[in-house]
Amino acid sequence: MKVVLLGAAAYNIGGALLILFLLERVAPLVGFAPLGNALFRLFVGGTALTFGIAYADLSRRPGGDLRLLYYGTALKYWAFLVSLYCFLFEGLSSQVLLLFGCGNLLFAVLFTWILAHRRRA
């Protein structure tokens, strides 16, 4: 569980820093058009950073309360569904679908496994 949470923390914090500080430079490399208004970029980056810090914190408390992980799991499934929709109907690049959508799906599935395993224990 700790490895998954630390991996998710690194994924979220890395993604947040990219969104907050490097999006304009990285976006053209993956075929993504950054939003003109900073509001959504800053909100998404801040949300990713907040959850990344939360995952890192949860990793330090192996027997701790994992209720936050339910919300993180739902948000990760949502990120995958939104990116899949945008790939199918809005022209989102396959690189962004893979890096953002499938990356979030991977952690959503791992979180689901942790929560299901934890419930049985």
N, C-alpha and C positions, 0 to 999 in steps of 0.2 A: 504494500500500500504506500509506504513512504517513497519508493522510487517513482511510482505513478504520480503522486502528488507533487514531488519535486520536479518531475518532467513537465507536468501541467503548469507549474509555477514558472519554470523557465520559458515555456512556450508562450504563456500569457504576458510575462514581463518583457520578453524579447519582442513579441508582437506589438505590445504597447509602446515601447521605446521607438520601434520602427514607425508606427503610426504617428506618434507625437512629434518625432524629430527628423525622420528620414523619408517620409512618404513621398514627397515630391521628387526625390532622387531615385527611389526604388520602384515606384509605380510604373514608369515607362518600361522597365526591364521585364515586368510580368503582365504588361498589357492592361494596366488599370488606370483609369482616369480619376485622379483625386478630386474630391469635391471642392468647389470654389470657396464656399463658406466654411470657416474653421469650426463652427459649432459642432457638427456631427463628428468630425475628425477628433476633436478634443474630448467629446463625450465618449466615443468608442474607445479611444486610447486610455482614458481615465478609468473606464469600466474594466477593460482588460487588465490594467495595472492593479486595480483594487482586488479583482478575483485572483490574480497571480500572487499577490501578497497573502491573501487568505489561504490559498493552497499551500504556500510555503509554511504558514503558521500551522495549518492542520497537520502537516507532515511532522512537525515537532511534538505533536501530542497523539501518539499512536492509539491510546484508548479514549481520546477526546470525543466530543460531540461533533458528529458529522452532518448535522442538519443543513449547514451551508452548502454541502456537497450536492444536495438535492437541487438547489437553485442553480448551482454551477452546471450540473448535468443537463438540466432543462435548457439553460442558456446555450450550452454547447450543441445540443441537438437542434436548437433554433438557428444557430449560426450555420450549421450544415444545411438545413432546409432552405434558409434564405439564400445562401450561396448557390445551392442547386437550382432553385427557382431562377435566380439571376443568370446562371449559366445557360439554362434551357430557353429562357424567354427574353433576357435583357442584354445578351451579348457579353456576359462576364467571361474572361479568358479561362482556359483550362488550367493555366498555372495558378490563378487565384483560387479556383475551385479546389485544386489539389492542396495548395499550401494552407489556405484558410479553412475551406469547407471540410476537406477530408482530415486535416489535422484536428479540427474540433470534433469531428465524428469519432476519430480514434479515441480521444480522451473521454468523450461521452460514453462510449461503450465500456472503456476501462472503469470509469466512475460507476456505471450501472453494475458492473461485475462486483466492484468493491462494496457497494451498498447492498446488493443481494446477498453477498457472502457474509457481510456484517450482520444482516438481519437474521440469517440462519444460525449464527454463532450464539 
